[in-house]
Amino acid sequence: MGYAGGRLDNPTYRRMGDHTETVQVDFDPQRIAYEDLLAFFWESHQPTSPSWKRQYLHAVFYHDAQQQQQALASRAAVEDRLGQPVRTEVLPLRTFTPAEDYHQKYILKREADLMRELSRMYPRHQDIVDSTAAARLNGYVGGYGTPEQLSREIDLLGLSPAGRRKIEQLVQDKGLFN
């Protein structure tokens, strides 16, 4: 979680300027293609709806000319498929500023048992912020993913038996998945 798209140096939640709240996705192109990430991006939001505030702008940010070309082509394909204008912007990434600690893994922080477990695995808060396992758990607690995905990857999350039971129970009891 962080801020991008604006010109203000060192934005914060209280002093965001013209930045947008966003996430930065670090990926290995040997494991997943940028085009696949774009396909997921287009399916995970309403690209034809207007952004009601700059802070929540619908945008995909690119790093270079190749990513720009791919993002614009994918936007055009979505527009053709939907038969209406896509309002999601394709913008250059000038900088990405990580959000303050209290914004990181915000949903997961509501689950004290899981956070205690993660804190044992990752003693430094920044390690939790940077952890793929914590990001996945944050998503599951927030209702994203599927029970099948959790089943396939639960062994990779490094959880104790109690932690596994906790996330499985959350999924089962709260019906968290969208």
C-alpha angles and dihedrals in degrees: 000000000000148000132287143155100056138095101230113111115237100000120199132190090262093042105035101144110184095339127119127223106247146146128245116224116207110197142170109234088206088065103034131014122233087237089060091052089050091051090053091047093054091049094048099063142028103265094184096054119092121248106245095205136017088240089065099036116160101236145144115208123211132205102204145005093274093054090045091053092047093047093049092047092049091048090052090050091051090049091051092047094049096039093222138085118285111222097190109114127226107215139172116255107235095170139340116217116194114234122247118283094258090062095051116101087351097168094044091052088069088068103073095182092056092043092052089052093048090047089057090050094042111029093182115069090222089060089057090048090051096042118113089203091055090047091052092048091048088054094048092048087049091054101257125133128027134276087247091057091050090050092051096048107029090099089057096054095077095232125157118238088264091051091049091051090048096054092041090050092049090052093047099042101040099035087227100174120101 
